[in-house]
């Protein structure tokens, strides 16, 4: 994969062009690479180890390279520590070619890194089909943090105060050996559509996090194969991973999602775990005024777990009212031990 690395960044004392494939220019200030202009890039911009990418409000637009298509994340780490702050990110008419693994589209990617992802505005992270609707490619996460052995121990990441919309698959994803704080973010999905099952915030594959004071809205799938979720915990043997323990989901506002909070911790028989996972879902406001899911399954909270606490949540709207469609619109769908 072609990558844009500012080698020996700290040696620079003036704005420099990172690579001919990008018009982004940076100034080295202490341990920060400070973006100097609105710019375009057709390959990932890589943040060196221990460096903060500070966009100071400038916009990076990801475009396809000549005769090819964009691969990978728009901004990503190269070492065990990085931060991305105050940066505006968008994709512009990316070709609808599906990728996977390291080539999967993402806005900001931390792979085996601790650090901060704060104060960013992600306007779009998506590919564009020929008729303009969302691609069905299972990629396009706005913020993605993972650690599957790249970093010894657990990565520690703070994701705070980001504005996220127009993502293809998920707004914020934490997977693997990661401990996160996900606070004060606004995550807005595409609304009812039948091209891809979007999710707002996902904690999975053994990750843990405190998820609080976020606003997550408009993740709704009108197809018949699945449902979309506002905040999801997806771990356990069903997902070919360890369980997630001690996740805290508190004081969030969830609006117009098929499932508001979805605890999907199951064994390979789709049963709740026999070990206690100690997830807490408390004091959230969860509302849905419509029935849009094509599978006709909507719930404010769906819970597979063991020893989890669900309390103090405010549930509103006919989309979660058991009287609207009995057995299909639910306030709490509870499978906990």
C-alpha positions, 0 to 999 in steps of 0.5 A: 500500500502506498503511504504518506509518511513524514519521515524525520518530521521533527527535523522540518522547520517549515511547511513541507509537501508530504508526497506528490500524491497529496496537496497537504502541507505540514509544519513541525511544531514540537511533537505535532504535525500541524496541517497548513491548508485544506488539501487532497490525498489519494493515499493514507496519511501516516502519523509517525510514532509519538506525534499528534496530527493537528488539523487546526480546522483544515479539511483533508479530502480523500480522492481516488488516484489516477486509474485506481481507487483509494485504499485504507484509512485517510489518517492512520498511525505508524507506531504505538502512540499517536493522536489526531485532533481538530481535523476535518475529513471527507471522501469525494466520489470514491469508486465503489470497489470493495476492500478488506483488511488493511485496505478497508476504507476508514476515516481515522485508524489506530492499529495497535496504538494508544492516544487521543482522537478528539475534536475532529469533524468527519463529514463523510467516509464512504464509497459512491455507487453509480446511482449515488446511494450508499455502497454495500461494501462492509467498510467505511468506519469513521473512527476505527481503533483495533489491537490484535497483538500489534501493541503489547498489552491493551491500547488506551484511547480517548475518543472525545468531542468528534462530529461524525456523519455520512459514514458507510458502515459504523461511526466509531469502532473499538475492537480487540485489546483496547480500553477506550473512553468514548465521550461527547461525540455526535454520530449521525447515520444515513437514516432508513435505507436498504443498502447496508446495516449501519451502526453508530458506536461498536465495542467488540472483539474483547474491547472495553470502554466507557461510552457516555454523553454521546448523541447517536442517531439515524441508524436504520436498515429497511432490508429484511436480513438484519437491524442497525444499532445505536450502541453495540457490544459485539463480543464472544465466541459467536463473533470469534473473540473473547467477551467484553467485560465492564463496558459502561454505557451511560447518559447517552441520547439515542434517537431513531436507531432500530436497536438503541443499545444492543448487547450481542455477547453470545456463545457460538449457540447464540446463548448468553455467556455463562461468565459474568460480563458486568456491562452497565446500561444506565441513564440513557434516553432512547427514542424512536418514533417510527417503525422502519426496520424491514425485518420488523425488529426494533428494541430500545435495548436488546441484552445478551449478557450475564451480570449486566445492569440495565437501569434508569433508562428513559424509553420513548416513542412508538418504535419501541412501544410493545403495543405498536407491533406486539413481539416486534417493537420492544422496550427491553428484549432481555436474554440475560442470565 
